[in-house]
Amino acid sequence: MNGTYYISAERMTVGYDRKPLIENIEIGVRRGEILTLIGPNGSGKSTILKSMIKELRLIAGTVVLDGRDMAELKERDIAKKLAIVMTERIKGELMTCWDVAATGRYPYTGRLGILTKEDRAIVDAAIRTVHAEDFADRSFNRISDGQRQRILLARAISQQPEVIVLDEPTSFLDVKHKLELLDILKSMVRNENVAVIMSLHELDLAEKISDRVVCVAQGRIDRCGTPEEIFRDDYISALYGIETGSFHAQFGSVELPAILGEPQVFVIGGGGSGISAYRALQRASVPFAAGILPESDLDYPVAKALAAELFEIPAFAAADEGIAASAKARMLSIGRVVSTVPAFGETNAANRRLYEAAKAAGLLVDLDAFLKGVEP
């Protein structure tokens, strides 16, 4: 393993009841870096993290923290370097949220656990960092799951760690607080040179925040690399065994399967303008045709996934007369046309001509009105 890793697993085998689940794991994270584990449910992501933090006993191998075998370190010494935010609920009877966050200072206190003025200031700052001031004095057992997650992050921040391990930290958070949490982690990585290793289900977030990604599947580490190397349509679909619908790396999102059959409407889109129309038609179970779209267009991945029929051209290419004529003939035969393009530029001349032909033939329809007339 690379000696610059702050925490690393070296030939680590993990599992339960001495039965191996994943063998010979070789992963590590450097300070100033975010390493994210992704993979299907039950693939072993949480097991790897729990084994690295000594919550589960290793079957084989070693976990090295700051150059030392963690098995040889005292718990208090580990706690001064490593903070943990796991999905299991902790019991906080008779404890306020502030009290729970303050337990992050205990590795630094004496045997009586008495907090100094400096300790309290550090806890207060951690509470502010996770935007939990409004409920800091409330009982920890009487707040929402999302608020608990923020308090547990505040506890980790209070430890002033050099590495943070998180298992599905965004699971109970709404969109606003997901983004805030990940922004906090990114700031700690950037400003305090903290190392972060975590698991995530949200592929779009993993793609955006990670420096490196580890893919766990079928009892092994399947691949490790940068987001650009990992998040490819074909690989993610294979990793998760996606057979219904599709994953699109360009958006970091999934699409439901296309509604197949004879198209009931032709959509003239482009530049991202058609995406909401394609999805609305798919939700209404309406097969549709779309085009003319170059492979470089923002609309293209969604239209490719959802359209029953797509008129496509190579990236950055102009439509030749052949495909323009085919698209026009198909549009006229369908007999209903939705245009989502607010204005046609010179590079979209073929679609402008489609629009003009549809208008001249009286085929243009309003999408909302069309959907209201669709049989449920």
Protein Blocks (a to p, Z undefined) as FASTA:
>chain_A
ZZkbmbdcehiacdeehiafbghiacdddehiacddeddehilmmmmmmmmnopaccfbd
cddeehiafklpcfklmmmmpccddfbdcdfehiafklmmmmmmmmmmcfkopacfklmm
mmmmmmmmnopmmmmmpcfklccfklmmmmmmmmmmmnopabdcdehkllmpcfklmmmm
mmmmmmmmmmnopacddddfblmlmmmmpmbdcddeehiafbgcdfklmmgfklmmmmno
paghcddfklopacddddedjdfbdcdeeehlmmmmmmmmmmnopacdeddddfkbmklm
mmmmmpmbdcdddehiacdfklmmmmmmmmmmnopacdfbfbdcfklmmmmmmmmmmmmn
opaccfklmmmmpcZZ
